[in-house]
Amino acid sequence: MMGRERRPGKRSSASREDGAGGSAPGSAESRSGGLLIAGGTVVDPAAGFVGPADVLIDDGAIVAVAPPGELRPAGVRVTREIDATGLHVVPGLIDMHVHLREPGYEYKETIRSGTAAAVAGGFTSVACMANTDPVNDSGAVTSYILEQARMAGAAEVFPIGAVSVGLRGERLAEDGEMRRAGIVAVSDDGRPVADAALMRRALEYCRMFDMPVIAHEEDVQLAAGGVMHEGVVALRLGLRGIPAAAEEVMIARDMALAELTGGHLHVAHVSSARSVELIREARQRGVRVTAEAACHHLWLTEEAVDGYDTNAKMNPPLRTAADVAGLRAAVADGTVEAIASDHAPHHQDEKNVEFDAAAMGVVGLETTLGLVLRLVRDGVIDLPRAIARLTIGPARILGIPRGTLAAGSVANVTLIDTARRWTIDASAFRSKGRNTPFQGWEMEGRAVLTLVAGRVVFEDRGRERGAGDAATAERSRGRTPERFERFDR
């Protein structure tokens, strides 16, 4: 709901609250103090604010957000000022579903290359899945991931532990041990938890830690042998299909278990319109269920597989235009609270094979923001809600103190030029993965500067350091940004 105009309050610095489990690449000795981001349009969905404002950062934390020009006498010596004229200043973006592949699959991706891709895409925090080798089913592996992320010094990493030992679906992993080491959720993503009794125990156990169980919803019998959505395109191509029901029946089962246990079920990469209806109905009954959508399911249909393009092979598969419409509506109305990349890099040799044999998955850390901004331009969702799906939405699902520009919070900030034109070119990715179905798409809008704990970890080489894009600034002159006191999330 649009409300009365509200000015961002000038707030004094508070002690910084660090999130359990997140790596902290911006250590105390490396944080920059006295950084002022001036002249931009702040979009902070957690506060329900959109409007012109300056942001002051000191010692890796947000000191204050206030109307333009009011922060200079704030008592903090400004050692650097960033001119954000013509740019949107938002809380650091959060991707709650990525595969960093390390340990074990470093030929696909490493924590260093994956987090470099993340900050280039505007993401300051990522949550990484457990399907590594060894599987992240112990505190030792969790600690290794966090240490590698700390040494990489780019995006924060929040590890997700396995539901079951070795992802085998036979017995629960040591959730308590992993939680103490730093996980924020559990998931056997890539594999469904086929055993209903095991899923029930996972929901019960994780409720004690107030952690979500992130479910890859797939009935393996219904999906067996399938390589794309079951429909007319699969029939025409002679490929075995995966019906949407394979996802929907497992969602129905797991929501019944969440209702029984009171646990928090999170549905990963939801792909069908009927799945959305099931989630919406369960939420109306008070079931604790959340969901995310990936950009490829918001933009592409089964038709993308035509020509046997293996970059359009993923799990769950691309579905119909009606499913895309249902997902878009759910993202807009908040039934789906987060947009994630489901970043799944593969070596080119795993994609450059016949379709049946190709690996499933696509990369997305460096394309997600541009695709979300394209949804905004097409009127699918407004900008505040779009930023909410990339910030406070995933932060609340994972229970991490991120996704806000509130005073005292960690100074994770993304500056976005919504008018910057660029073309998706996989050869320029910082990720090792090149497997994108969006190659050659013309984009408008991208991250131009990313800060983690007050430290610049990415800056677009196409713009002068500390200066706003001149063309964008010219377009913004004489235009008063809208302000909202609150809006439906």
N, C-alpha and C positions, 0 to 999 in steps of 0.2 A: 504494500500500500504506500502511495506517495503521501508524505506528510508535510509539516511546516518546514521552512528553511531553518537549518541549524548550523551554527558556526562551530568549527572544531574547537573544543576547549583547550586552553593552554594549561598543560598538566606538568607537574614536576616529576622528576625522575624517581622511580621506585626501584627496589632491588629486582634484579633480573631473575625470572623463573625459568630454569632450564628444564627441558623435557627429558624424562627418564628414557634412556635408550638411544637418543639421537647422538650421532657423532658431532663433535664441535670443532669444525675446521678453523673457526675464528677464535683461537685461544687468546687468553688475556694479553699476552705479550704481543700478539699480532693485530689486535683490534685497533682500528683508527678512531681517534677521539675527535670531537668537535666538528662533525660533518653535517653540513646544512644542505638539504635538498630543497631548492627554492624555485617558485614559479610554476609548479606543475598542478595538475588536477588530481587530487587524492581520491581514490576509490577504496573505501574500507568497509566492506560488507558487515564485518563483525560489529562495527559501530553504527551501521546504517547511514554512513556519510558519503556523499559525493560532492566535491566542490573544490575551488581554489584553496590551496593550503601549502604551508611549508612544513618540512619534517626535520627535526633536529635529532642527531644521533651522537652519543658519547659512550665510550667504553663498551661498545658492542651492543648497546641497548637503545631503544627509543626513549628520548627525553621528553619530547612533546610534539604534538601536531597542532598548528595554530594558523589563523588567517595570515595571508601574505604580509611579510614585513614585521611581524610582531615577535619573532624569536631571536632577533639579533641581540637584545639585551638580556638574554636568558641566563647569564652567569656562566656560560660555557664558552671558552675560547674557540672560535671556529677556525680550524686549520685548513679546511677545504670546503669549497662551496660548489655544488653541482647545479648548473642551470637546467631546470627541467621544463622550461617553457615549451609548450606544445606537446608535452608528454603526460601520460597518466602514471601516477605513482601509486602502487598497490602493494599489499602485503606480499612477501615472497611466495611464489606459487608452490603448491604441494602436489606431487604425483604419488598417489597411494598404491600404485600397482606397476612396478617395474621389475625386470629381470636383469640383474647386474652380472650374472653368470659366474662370478668369482666367489668361492674357490671352485676349481675343477674344469671350467669351460672358458678359460682365458682367451682361447683362440676366437671365441665369439664376441666377448666383451670383458673388460676388467672394471673394477670399481673406479679406477682412475679415469678410464675413457668414458664410462657411463655417467659419472658425476660431472665430467667436463661437458658432455652432451646436455646434461640436465640444466646447468647454469646458462649455457648458450640458448636454451629454450625458455629461460626465465624461471626455472624451477630451483628453489633454494633448499627444498627438502624432498627426499624420495623415500618410499618404503619399498624394500626389496624382498622378493619372494624367496622361498626356502629351497627351491629345486636346484640346488647346487650339488657339487660332488667333492667332499662329503655333504650330505643334506644338512641344512641348518636345523638339526634336531637336538642340539646340545648347547650348553653355555659356552663351551670352548669355541665352536664355530661362530656363534653370535659375537663373541669378543674379538675374534679374528676379523670379521667383517667391519666392526666398528673401528678397529685399529687401522685397517687399510683405508677406510674412509677418512680418518683423521689425518693420515699421512698424505692422502690425495689433496686435501685442502680446498675442495670445491664445495659441492652441495652437501648438506647434512644427510646422513643415511639413518633411517629407522628400520632395523631388521624385522622381518616377519618370520616367526619360527614355524616348524612343521606341526601339523596336527598329529601325525603318526610317525613312528620311528621309521626312518628310511623312506617315507612316503608310501609305505606298503599297505597301509590301511588295516593293520592287524592289532596294534596296541598304541596307546597314547604316548607321545613324546613327553619329555620332562619339561612341562610348561613352566613350573615354578622356577626351575633352574634357569631356563632361558629368559624368563621375565626378570629375574634378578640380574642377569647379564645385560638385558636391554631390549628385548623384543617388545613390540607394541600390539601384536596380533598373532594369530596362528592361521595357517592355511596349507593345504596340500595342493595348491594351485598347479594346474597341469594334469591333475588327477582328481576325480571326485572321491569323496568319502562314501564308498558304497555301502558300508556296514552301518545301518541305522542306529544300532546300539552304541557303536563307537562315536557316532556323531552326537548322540544324546550326551554321552559322558564328556565329550569335548565342550559342549555348550555349558554343561553344569560346572565343569572344572574352571573354564575361563570366566564364568560369572564371578567366581571368587576373586579373580584378579581384575575384574571389570575390563576384560579384553574382548574384542570381537573375534568370532570365528568366521574367516573369510572363505566362502565356499565356491569352488568351481563346480557349477551345477550341471551334471551330465549323467544320464543313465547309460552306462557303458554297453548294456545289451541293445538298447535302441540305437545307439550311435555306432555300434561295432562295424568297422570297415569303412565308415563314411569319411569323405574328404571335403565335402562342401554341403551347402544347404540342400535338403531334399525338396526338389521342385522341378519345374519345367526346364530350367537351364541345365541342371544335372542330368535330366533325361536326354536333352539334346546333345550334351557333351559325352554321354556315356559314362558318367562318373557316379559312384555310389554316394547317396545322400545321407545327411544327418537331419532328422526331423526336428522342428522346433519343440515338439513334445518331449524330446530327450532332455531338454533344459527345464521345461515347465513341470514335469512330474517330480523332478528332484527338488525344485523350489517349493512345490506344494508339500513334499515330505518334510523338508528342513524347516519350513515355517511352522508346521505342526509341532516339530520338536522344540523350536524356539518358544512357541506358546506354552508347551508343557513345562519347559525348564526355566523360563524367564531369562534365558541367555540372549546374547546379542549376536544375531545372524547378519552377516554382510554378504550380499550377493555380488560376486565379481562379474565384470564384463557382461552385464545382462544384454541379451540380444533380440528378444522377441516381444511383440506387443502384448501377447497374452501373459508373458512373465511379468510385465509391468502391471497389468491388471491384478494379478495375484498379489504382488507386493503392495499395491495401493489398497486392496481390500484388507490385507493383513494389518497394515498400519492403522487403518480405520478401526480395527478391533483392538488396537493397543499392543499388537505383537511388536517386539523389539527387532525390527528388521530394517536394514539400510541397503542401499545399492549404488553401484557406479556404472557408468557407461563409458565405452572407449570411443574415440573420435571416428575410427573406421566404421563402427556400427551406426554412427550418426550421419555418415556421409555416403557410404557405399552400399550397394545391393549385390545380390548374387550375380548380376550381370557383369560385375567387374572380373569374374572368373573367365568370361568368354575369351577364347584364345589361349586357354590353359595357363593364365598368368599366375605363377606360383607366389608372387608377391601379394596376391589376393587370397592366399590360403591361410586360414587362421582357425582357432578353436576358442569359443564358438564361431561358427562360420558366418559369413555375410548372408543376410536373409533378404526379405522382400521389401518393396517400397512401403508397404503398410507397416512393417516392423520398424523401419526407419522413422516413419511418422509417429508411431506410438512412443518410441524412445525419445524423440525430440520433445514431444508434449510432456513426457515425464520429467525430463531435464528442466523444462521451463517451469513446471508447476511445483517442483521440489520433491516429487516422489523419488526421483533419482537425485541424490544430494551431492554427488561428486562426478567429475569427469576425470578419467585417468587415461594414460597412454597405452597401458598393457605392453610396454616397451619390451619386445622379445627379439633381440638381435640373433642372427644366424650367420654362419660363414656362407659365402657365396656358393660354395660347392654343395651346400645342403639345400639350396634353392634352385640352382641351375641343373635340375634333373626333371624327369617326367613328373607330372602333377601328383600321381598317386604316391610317389616316393619322397616328395619334397617335405621339408620340415614345415610345421605350422607356426605362424607368428609373424608380426611386423614390428618395425621400430616406430617410435612415436615421440620421444622426448623433445626432438627439435622441430616437430611439426604441429604438436597439439595446440599450442597457443594460437598460432595462425589460423588453424581450422576452427577453433572456438570463436575467434574474432569474426570469422566469416559467417558463423551462425548469427552473430550479433548484427552484422550488416544485412543479412537476409531476413531479419525480423523474427527469427525463431526464439530469441531470448534477448533481454536487454543487458547492457554492459554490467551493471552491478550484480545481477544474478549470475552472469557468466563468470565474473571474478569470484563470486561466492562458491561456485562449484569447483574452483581451482584453489581455494584457500580455506575458508572457515569450514566448508562442508567436509572435506577430507580430514581436517584437523579434529573436528568434533567426532567423526567416526572412529578415528584412531586414538582419541583421547590425549592428544599432544598439544602443548601450549604454544601453538603457532597459528599463522593465518590472520594476524591482527597487527595493527599499528598502535595499539594502546601503549601508553607510557609505562615503561618498565619491561616491556616485552622484548624478546630478542630481535635485534635490528636486521631481520631478513626482509629485504625490499626489492621489488622489481619495477623498473621503469620501462614503460611500453610506449612505442610510437605506433599509434593505431593507423597512421597513414603511410607507414613505410611499405613500399612495394618491393616484392622479392619473389623469386621463383624457387620452388623446392628442387634441390639438386643433391641427390644422395652422395655424390662424389665429394661434396664439401662437408658432410657430416663429421662431427667430432666423435660420434659413436663409431665403433668398428663395424656395426651393422649397416648394410645398404638396402635392406629388404623393406622398401616402402611402396605401397600402392599409389602414392600421391606424387610420384616423380613427374616433374614438369608443371605441376599446378601453380597458377599465379596467385600469390598471396598478397594481402594488404594488412599490415600490422605484425609487429614482432617485438620481442624484448631487445632493448638496446643497452641496458645496464642492469647487472644483478649484484646485490650485496648480500653477504652471509655474515651475520653477527657484526654488521657495520663495516665489513671489509669488501672492497670491490673484487669480485671473483670472475666477472665477465664484463667486457665493454665492447660494444660493436665497433669494429675497426673502421666502419664507414662514417663514423661521426667524430667530430673533434672532442677530445677529452674535456668533460665538464661543460660542454656547450650543447644547447638544444638544437635540433634539426631546424635549419633556417626556413625551409619551405613549410614545415609543419607549424612553426611559430607564426609565420605570415598568415597561414590559414586560420589560426586560432585567434588572431587579433580581432577585437571587437565582438567576440562571441562569449557570452556568459554561460559557463557550465551549469547544468542543473544541479540542484542540491536536494537531497532527500533526508528526512529525519529517520525513516525506516522503510523497509520494503519487505514483501513476502519472500522468504528464502526457500 
